[in-house]
Amino acid sequence: MSFGRLLFATAAALLVLCLLGTVVGLLTLAAPGVDRLVQSVEAGDPGQLPAAVRLADVLRMSRDSRPSDEGLLAARLAAVLRRQLDSAPRDPAQALLTVYLCRILGELDAPESLDALAEAAAAGKPVDVRRSAVEALAMLASHLPVEQFRLHLGCARALAAGCEDPLGEIRAATAFALGVIGGRDAPQRLRRLLSDPVADARYNAATALARLGDPAATPVLLEMLDAERIAALVGQLPRDRGANLDAVRLNALRAVEQLAAAHPRLDLAAFVGPVERLALGQSAHAIHVKALELSHQLHSR
């Protein structure tokens, strides 16, 4: 069995073990409970990985109830992540632990996470770790001042390398992160990704550019709104996000809305027809509502 299949099998088995624990944790954990989970992650015993999985879920599902000492927790967990990166584990459970540590650090609203995540996102690290670290950087940047990410040399290098990575999944994650972090070089790098052969990479680049107010996103956004064109690309899109065609269209509608807000006088006539077809057609409720709202905005410009 390949290392990748072992990693997948380990994750599947842990999911069954951790679902009940996560539900119970959401009902019973306060800040001391979070600290106990952090202690379990630090301990390195057999409960380390289940504790990390549970901690990631608790933090993700309790954005309105944050630990009071996030900076200290982030520093402790960043130290664990660095140890994992130094040891470069081949054991599937330990490799999965590294991935979850990145996710946890992305959920903690603390700049103490930044150095370790930038190290994990660097070229040469395992693919799953790099992708998780880049996604965590984007999550962290959505809650902290982005300037510190732009000025962080390790972060800047990781994102620059991610745009040129031979793996489409890394380019796609990097494109999303650049849309959150921005910076002087971000638009140029994202424009190059608009012609990426991997659909998810160019779609993330287009929505990122729209977030930054760049009209260069227009051709790819029109592609994302075309049901027939994206239906032919389902096999290129990741199962956990892009394979849902409704998610692609909804992201495109939101991106056009952001572009319109950034440029009140920009000619967006090319979007009128595709948006109206979604508003009047047989679409999921969320798409129907967003398309109606956007159609009204476009006609009101």
Residue pairs with C-beta under 8 A, 6 or more apart in sequence:
1 9
3 90
3 92
3 95
6 92
7 92
7 95
7 96
7 128
9 92
10 92
10 93
10 96
11 96
14 49
14 50
14 53
14 96
17 50
18 50
18 53
18 54
18 57
21 50
21 54
22 53
22 54
22 57
22 58
22 61
25 33
25 37
25 54
25 57
25 58
26 57
26 58
26 61
26 62
29 37
29 58
31 67
31 68
31 69
33 58
34 55
34 58
34 59
34 67
34 73
35 67
35 73
37 51
37 52
37 54
37 55
37 58
38 55
38 73
38 76
38 77
40 47
40 48
40 51
41 48
41 51
41 52
41 55
41 77
41 80
41 97
41 101
41 104
42 76
42 77
42 80
48 97
49 93
49 94
49 96
49 97
49 100
52 97
52 100
52 101
52 104
53 100
55 100
55 104
56 100
56 103
56 104
56 107
59 104
59 107
59 108
60 103
60 107
66 109
67 73
67 108
70 108
70 109
70 110
71 110
71 111
71 112
72 112
73 108
73 110
74 105
74 108
74 110
74 112
74 113
75 110
75 112
77 101
77 104
77 105
77 108
77 113
78 105
78 112
78 113
78 115
78 116
78 117
79 116
80 101
81 98
81 101
81 102
81 105
81 116
81 117
81 120
82 116
82 119
84 94
84 97
84 98
84 101
85 98
85 116
85 119
85 120
85 125
85 129
87 94
88 126
89 95
89 97
89 98
95 126
95 128
95 129
98 120
98 126
98 129
98 132
99 128
99 129
99 132
100 132
102 117
102 120
102 129
102 132
102 133
102 135
102 136
103 132
103 135
103 136
105 113
105 116
105 117
105 136
105 140
106 113
106 117
106 135
106 136
106 137
106 138
106 139
106 140
107 136
107 139
108 140
109 140
109 143
109 144
111 144
111 148
113 136
113 140
114 137
114 140
114 148
114 149
114 152
114 155
115 152
115 154
117 133
117 136
117 137
117 140
117 155
118 133
118 137
118 152
118 154
118 155
118 157
118 158
119 154
120 129
120 130
120 132
120 133
121 130
121 133
121 134
121 137
121 154
121 155
121 158
121 159
121 162
122 130
122 154
122 157
122 158
122 161
123 130
123 158
123 161
123 165
125 133
127 167
127 169
127 170
130 158
130 162
130 170
130 173
131 169
131 170
131 173
133 158
134 158
134 159
134 162
134 170
134 173
134 174
134 176
134 177
135 173
135 176
135 177
137 149
137 155
137 158
137 159
137 177
137 181
138 173
138 176
138 177
138 179
138 180
138 181
140 149
141 149
141 177
141 180
141 181
142 180
146 180
146 181
146 182
146 183
149 155
149 181
150 156
150 181
150 182
150 183
150 184
155 181
156 183
159 174
159 177
159 178
159 181
159 189
160 185
160 189
162 170
162 171
162 173
162 174
162 177
163 171
163 174
163 175
163 178
163 189
163 192
163 193
164 171
165 171
165 174
168 196
168 197
168 198
168 200
168 201
168 236
169 198
169 200
169 238
171 193
171 196
171 198
171 201
172 198
172 200
172 201
172 203
172 204
172 238
173 204
175 190
175 193
175 201
175 202
175 204
175 205
175 208
176 204
176 207
176 208
178 186
178 189
178 190
178 208
179 186
179 190
179 204
179 207
179 208
179 209
179 211
179 212
180 208
180 211
182 212
186 208
186 212
187 209
187 212
187 214
187 216
190 205
190 208
190 209
190 212
190 214
191 205
191 209
191 214
191 216
193 201
193 202
193 204
193 205
194 202
194 205
194 206
194 209
194 216
194 217
194 219
194 220
195 202
196 202
196 205
198 236
199 230
199 233
199 236
199 237
199 242
200 236
200 237
200 238
200 241
200 242
202 220
203 220
203 224
203 242
203 248
203 251
203 252
205 217
205 220
206 217
206 220
206 221
206 224
206 252
206 255
207 217
207 221
207 251
207 252
207 254
207 255
208 217
209 216
209 217
210 217
210 221
210 255
210 256
210 258
210 259
210 262
211 255
211 258
212 262
213 258
213 259
213 262
213 263
215 259
215 263
215 266
217 255
217 259
218 259
218 270
218 271
221 252
221 255
221 256
221 259
221 271
222 270
222 271
222 274
223 229
223 230
224 230
224 248
224 249
224 251
224 252
224 255
225 249
225 252
225 253
225 256
225 271
225 274
225 275
225 278
226 274
227 245
227 249
230 245
230 248
230 249
231 245
234 243
234 245
236 242
237 243
237 248
241 247
242 248
246 283
246 284
246 286
246 287
249 278
249 283
249 287
250 284
250 286
250 287
250 290
253 275
253 278
253 287
253 290
253 291
253 294
254 290
256 268
256 271
256 275
256 294
257 290
257 293
257 294
257 297
259 266
259 268
260 266
260 268
260 294
260 297
260 298
260 301
264 301
268 298
268 301
271 294
271 298
272 295
272 298
272 299
275 291
275 294
275 295
275 298
276 291
276 295
278 287
278 288
278 291
279 288
279 291
279 292
279 294
279 295
283 291
